[in-house]
């Protein structure tokens, strides 16, 4: 469980630098990506379509987690792929 002491002792300056790194900043990429998923969810709710199958919901959640992970670790992933190809 997250405690108040853990929140106080977090390295906020490092987190800020990590999220503002890049062009565009990482936080804006994550915000944009998750906003797209939120808008799709809101449109689906507003049109009152039939509910999705459980497998479709799990697939969409998996895609969302995978895209967020790719955004967070994109430099490492690209570097690893280049090493596998023998470019670096």
MODELLER restraints for C-alpha pairs under 7 A, 6 or more apart:
rsr = mdl.restraints
at = mdl.atoms
rsr.add(forms.Gaussian(group=physical.xy_distance, feature=features.Distance(at['CA:19:A'], at['CA:25:A']), mean=6.57, stdev=0.5))
rsr.add(forms.Gaussian(group=physical.xy_distance, feature=features.Distance(at['CA:19:A'], at['CA:26:A']), mean=5.08, stdev=0.5))
rsr.add(forms.Gaussian(group=physical.xy_distance, feature=features.Distance(at['CA:19:A'], at['CA:27:A']), mean=5.06, stdev=0.5))
rsr.add(forms.Gaussian(group=physical.xy_distance, feature=features.Distance(at['CA:20:A'], at['CA:26:A']), mean=5.81, stdev=0.5))
rsr.add(forms.Gaussian(group=physical.xy_distance, feature=features.Distance(at['CA:20:A'], at['CA:27:A']), mean=6.27, stdev=0.5))
rsr.add(forms.Gaussian(group=physical.xy_distance, feature=features.Distance(at['CA:30:A'], at['CA:68:A']), mean=6.67, stdev=0.5))
rsr.add(forms.Gaussian(group=physical.xy_distance, feature=features.Distance(at['CA:82:A'], at['CA:88:A']), mean=6.08, stdev=0.5))
